[in-house]
Amino acid sequence: MGKSRVSALALSLIIVSMTLSGCISNNEKSSDDEIDEVPELVLPYFEKEDYRCIDHDGYDRCWITYVPEKVNGSELVPLIIDLHGWSLSAFEQREVSGFDEIAEEYGAILLNPEGLALGGDPSTGGSEESWNAGWCCADAVANDIDDLGYLNRLIDIAIEIHPVDPNRVYVTGWSNGCAMSYYLSFHSSEKIAAMACMAMYLLADIPEEYNPIPMMEIHGVLDDNVWYAWGSRPIIFNPVAWFDNSAYQTGAVENLYEVAKYNDCAGSLPDLNDVNPLFSIQGFTDCENGAEVQLVSLYAGTHNPYEEDYGSPSDFPRYVPGNGGLIPTTQIAWDFMSQFSKVSET
């Protein structure tokens, strides 16, 4: 575990206290003189099972933390926020996404927050962890959960207690977590340096104060949950057709154009077209604030674009196969995000 800013603060207080003790001894102060004690260190979170948590809006909001050993407090490092999909836990997201390996290799701090499961009606998607990402999903939306406020507080806490570079805060996620990545990025663009998420679209209105930031979405062409191209199949076969919202039915290419519009990208057609044997990358590279908007299309990709499978065949229907290690999607997402910061490198 790397040294945090809280640890540095505590060490500084101890050193100051020792210095003051020496001064008191040298000046032969009387025993009646009181010496200020080092204040007790109070962390801005509490431990709960294997999580760190805060009380936010009346709920325990929790996350898991990964700090590589190479993060020793000698320099500020990137922060990655990795958001799970609907019904997953923070631990399951870490296992399937592989961003802990990215954090280890590149010396970044990784946080996996957990959504709320409030025991709603399972027939409408309740009782499983979800994020309030606009109009989706489940209990989080039904109960108007303040996930945006929670994630913003989490970023502030991470910057306070870890050696996090506030100019390099990145957000990613899968499915419902991807939608929440969009929501957080658009509503807190002053904090997020870049976003790259998996298998979902923008599902909410855009605030007027949004300032463009780089965004990437990675999507499987054969995704049978969040379809790549909605117009190609009858809506009746959509497993989540009870969502009555046209934004969900736009498709990956339409989502690319919509996000490009909000980022004030130049040109009516993508100026990036990188074709590979198993995937392609289309995008706009000339957007406001130096932002870029990209879509990575996995030709044989399903709803799980990661290299690792989610679950096993015996877990059906909770089993979602990954790409078998053929496409390093997590690396692609990291390579995209990590080239950007809120303050340009000099």
C-alpha positions in Angstrom: 0.0 0.0 0.0 1.5 3.4 -1.0 2.0 6.2 1.5 -1.0 8.4 1.5 -1.3 12.1 2.0 -2.9 11.4 5.4 0.2 9.4 6.4 2.4 12.2 5.3 0.3 14.6 7.4 0.5 12.4 10.4 4.3 12.1 10.0 4.6 15.9 9.7 2.6 16.4 12.9 4.9 13.9 14.8 8.0 15.7 13.6 6.6 19.0 14.7 5.7 17.6 18.1 9.2 16.2 18.6 10.7 19.5 17.7 8.4 21.3 20.2 9.3 18.8 22.9 13.0 19.6 22.4 12.4 23.3 22.7 10.4 22.8 25.9 13.2 20.7 27.5 15.9 23.2 26.5 14.0 26.1 27.9 13.4 24.2 31.2 9.6 24.8 31.2 7.8 23.9 34.4 5.8 20.7 34.7 2.7 22.7 34.9 3.0 23.8 31.3 0.9 21.7 29.0 2.3 20.3 25.8 -0.1 20.1 22.8 -0.7 16.4 21.9 -0.6 15.2 18.3 -4.3 15.2 17.2 -5.8 11.8 16.6 -5.8 10.9 12.9 -9.4 10.7 11.6 -9.8 9.1 8.2 -12.7 10.3 5.9 -14.1 6.8 5.7 -14.9 3.7 7.8 -14.2 0.1 7.2 -17.0 -2.3 6.5 -16.2 -6.0 5.7 -13.7 -5.7 2.9 -14.8 -2.2 1.8 -14.1 1.4 2.7 -17.3 3.3 3.1 -18.8 6.7 3.7 -22.3 7.8 4.7 -23.8 9.6 1.8 -27.4 10.7 1.5 -28.4 8.3 4.2 -26.7 5.2 2.7 -23.4 3.4 3.3 -21.6 4.0 0.0 -18.6 1.6 -0.4 -15.6 0.9 -2.6 -12.5 -1.2 -2.8 -9.0 0.2 -3.3 -5.9 -1.0 -5.0 -2.6 0.9 -4.5 0.5 -0.7 -6.2 3.6 -1.0 -4.1 5.4 1.3 -6.6 3.1 4.1 -5.5 5.2 5.4 -2.6 4.2 9.0 -2.3 7.2 10.4 -4.0 5.2 11.7 -6.9 1.5 12.1 -7.9 -0.1 9.3 -9.9 -3.2 8.8 -12.0 -6.5 7.7 -10.4 -8.8 5.2 -12.2 -12.5 4.9 -11.3 -13.8 1.5 -12.6 -17.6 1.1 -12.4 -19.3 -2.3 -12.4 -22.3 -3.3 -14.5 -25.8 -3.9 -13.4 -25.9 -6.7 -10.8 -22.1 -7.0 -10.5 -20.1 -6.2 -7.4 -17.0 -4.1 -7.1 -15.0 -7.3 -6.7 -16.5 -8.9 -9.8 -15.8 -5.8 -11.9 -12.2 -5.8 -10.8 -11.8 -9.4 -11.7 -13.3 -9.2 -15.1 -12.0 -5.8 -16.3 -8.3 -6.3 -15.5 -7.7 -2.7 -14.5 -5.8 -3.8 -11.4 -3.1 -5.1 -13.8 -3.1 -1.7 -15.6 -2.8 0.0 -12.2 0.1 -2.3 -11.2 2.0 -1.8 -14.5 1.6 1.9 -14.8 1.6 2.9 -11.1 -2.0 4.2 -10.9 -4.4 4.0 -8.0 -7.6 2.0 -8.7 -10.9 2.4 -7.0 -13.9 0.1 -7.7 -17.0 1.7 -6.2 -20.2 -0.3 -5.6 -23.7 0.6 -6.5 -26.7 0.1 -4.2 -29.1 -2.9 -4.1 -32.2 -1.9 -2.2 -34.4 -5.0 -2.5 -36.6 -3.7 -5.3 -38.8 -5.8 -7.5 -36.6 -8.3 -9.5 -39.0 -8.4 -12.4 -38.2 -4.7 -13.1 -34.5 -5.1 -12.5 -34.4 -4.2 -8.8 -32.6 -5.9 -5.8 -29.3 -5.9 -7.6 -26.5 -3.3 -7.6 -27.0 -0.6 -10.1 -26.2 3.0 -11.0 -28.5 6.0 -11.5 -27.0 7.0 -14.9 -29.9 9.1 -16.2 -32.9 6.9 -16.8 -31.1 3.5 -16.1 -31.0 1.4 -14.1 -33.2 -0.5 -11.5 -33.3 0.5 -7.8 -30.8 3.3 -8.3 -33.2 5.1 -10.7 -36.4 4.1 -8.9 -35.1 5.6 -5.6 -33.3 8.5 -7.3 -30.0 7.6 -5.7 -27.4 10.3 -5.7 -24.6 8.3 -7.4 -23.2 11.4 -8.9 -22.7 13.1 -5.6 -21.2 9.9 -4.1 -18.7 9.5 -6.9 -17.7 13.1 -6.7 -17.1 12.7 -3.0 -15.1 9.6 -3.7 -12.8 11.4 -6.1 -12.3 14.2 -3.5 -11.4 11.6 -0.8 -9.0 9.8 -3.1 -7.2 13.1 -3.8 -7.1 13.9 -0.1 -5.7 10.6 1.2 -3.7 9.3 -1.7 -0.9 10.8 -3.9 -3.4 11.4 -6.7 -2.7 13.8 -9.5 -6.0 15.7 -9.7 -5.2 16.4 -13.4 -5.2 12.7 -14.2 -8.5 11.3 -13.0 -9.9 8.7 -15.4 -13.3 6.9 -15.4 -14.3 3.6 -17.0 -17.0 1.0 -16.6 -19.0 -1.8 -18.1 -22.7 -1.6 -19.3 -24.6 0.3 -16.6 -21.2 1.3 -15.3 -20.4 2.7 -18.8 -23.6 4.7 -18.8 -22.6 6.0 -15.3 -19.1 6.8 -16.7 -20.8 9.0 -19.3 -23.0 10.6 -16.7 -20.1 11.4 -14.3 -17.9 12.7 -17.1 -20.6 15.0 -18.5 -21.7 16.3 -15.1 -18.2 16.5 -13.5 -16.1 17.4 -16.5 -14.0 19.7 -14.3 -12.7 16.7 -12.5 -12.4 14.0 -15.2 -9.4 14.1 -17.6 -10.8 11.4 -19.9 -13.3 8.5 -20.1 -13.2 5.1 -21.9 -16.0 2.6 -21.2 -17.5 -0.6 -22.4 -20.9 -1.7 -23.9 -23.3 1.1 -23.2 -24.4 4.6 -24.4 -25.0 8.1 -23.2 -28.4 8.0 -21.5 -28.9 11.4 -20.0 -29.3 15.1 -20.8 -26.1 17.2 -20.9 -25.6 20.1 -18.4 -24.9 23.5 -19.8 -21.7 23.8 -17.8 -20.1 20.8 -19.5 -16.7 21.3 -21.0 -15.6 18.7 -23.6 -13.2 16.0 -22.5 -11.9 12.9 -24.4 -14.3 10.0 -24.6 -14.1 6.4 -26.0 -16.7 3.7 -26.1 -15.9 0.0 -26.8 -18.7 -2.1 -28.2 -19.2 -5.6 -29.5 -21.0 -5.8 -32.9 -22.7 -9.0 -31.7 -23.8 -7.6 -28.3 -27.2 -9.2 -27.6 -27.9 -7.0 -24.6 -27.1 -3.5 -25.6 -27.4 -3.8 -29.4 -24.7 -2.3 -31.6 -27.3 -1.3 -34.2 -30.8 -1.1 -33.0 -32.5 -0.5 -36.4 -31.4 -3.9 -37.6 -33.6 -6.0 -35.3 -37.2 -5.9 -34.1 -37.4 -4.1 -30.8 -39.7 -6.9 -29.5 -36.6 -9.2 -29.1 -34.8 -6.6 -27.0 -34.3 -8.2 -23.5 -34.6 -4.8 -21.9 -37.4 -3.5 -24.1 -39.3 -2.3 -21.0 -37.0 0.7 -21.0 -39.1 3.3 -22.9 -36.4 5.6 -24.0 -35.3 6.3 -27.6 -31.7 7.1 -26.6 -31.1 3.5 -25.7 -32.1 2.5 -29.2 -29.7 4.7 -31.2 -26.8 2.2 -31.5 -23.1 2.6 -31.2 -22.4 4.6 -34.4 -25.3 7.0 -33.6 -23.9 7.3 -30.0 -20.5 8.3 -31.5 -22.0 11.1 -33.4 -24.1 12.3 -30.5 -21.1 12.4 -28.2 -19.1 14.1 -30.9 -21.8 16.8 -31.2 -21.6 17.6 -27.5 -17.8 17.8 -27.7 -18.0 20.2 -30.6 -15.9 18.0 -32.9 -15.0 19.3 -36.3 -16.3 17.7 -39.4 -19.5 15.8 -40.4 -17.6 12.4 -40.7 -15.0 10.8 -38.5 -11.4 11.7 -39.4 -10.0 8.6 -37.7 -10.6 5.2 -39.3 -8.2 2.6 -38.0 -9.1 -0.9 -39.3 -7.7 -4.0 -37.7 -8.4 -7.7 -38.4 -10.6 -8.1 -35.3 -11.8 -4.6 -34.5 -11.8 -1.0 -35.9 -11.6 2.4 -34.4 -13.5 5.4 -35.8 -13.5 8.8 -34.3 -13.2 12.5 -34.3 -9.8 13.9 -33.3 -10.4 17.6 -33.7 -12.8 18.6 -30.8 -13.0 21.5 -28.4 -10.5 21.6 -25.6 -8.2 19.2 -27.4 -10.7 16.4 -26.8 -11.2 13.3 -29.0 -14.3 11.0 -29.4 -13.8 7.4 -30.5 -15.7 4.2 -31.0 -14.0 0.8 -30.9 -16.1 -1.8 -32.7 -15.3 -5.5 -31.9 -16.4 -7.5 -34.9 -17.2 -10.7 -33.0 -17.7 -9.0 -29.6 -20.6 -9.8 -27.3 -21.9 -7.8 -24.4 -18.6 -8.5 -22.5 -15.8 -6.8 -24.4 -13.1 -7.7 -21.9 -10.6 -10.4 -22.4 -11.8 -12.4 -19.4 -15.1 -14.2 -19.2 -17.6 -13.1 -16.7 -18.6 -16.2 -14.7 -18.6 -19.7 -16.2 -21.0 -21.6 -18.4 -22.6 -23.2 -15.4 -23.6 -19.7 -14.1 -25.9 -19.1 -17.1 -27.6 -16.6 -17.6 -25.0 -14.7 -15.6 -22.3 -16.1 -17.8 -21.0 -13.7 -20.4 -18.0 -14.8 -22.4 -15.2 -12.3 -23.1 -13.1 -12.1 -26.2 -10.7 -14.9 -25.2 -7.7 -12.6 -25.0 -7.8 -11.7 -28.7 -8.3 -8.0 -28.2 -6.6 -6.1 -25.3 -9.6 -3.8 -24.7 -8.6 -2.7 -21.3 -5.2 -1.7 -22.6 -6.8 0.1 -25.5 -9.0 2.0 -23.0 -6.0 2.9 -20.9 -3.8 3.9 -23.8 -6.6 6.3 -24.9 -7.3 7.8 -21.5 -3.7 8.1 -20.2 -2.6 10.4 -23.1 -4.8 13.2 -21.7 -4.6 15.3 -18.6 -6.5 18.4 -17.4 -3.2 20.4 -17.7 -1.1 19.9 -20.8 2.2 18.2 -20.3 5.2 20.5 -20.7 
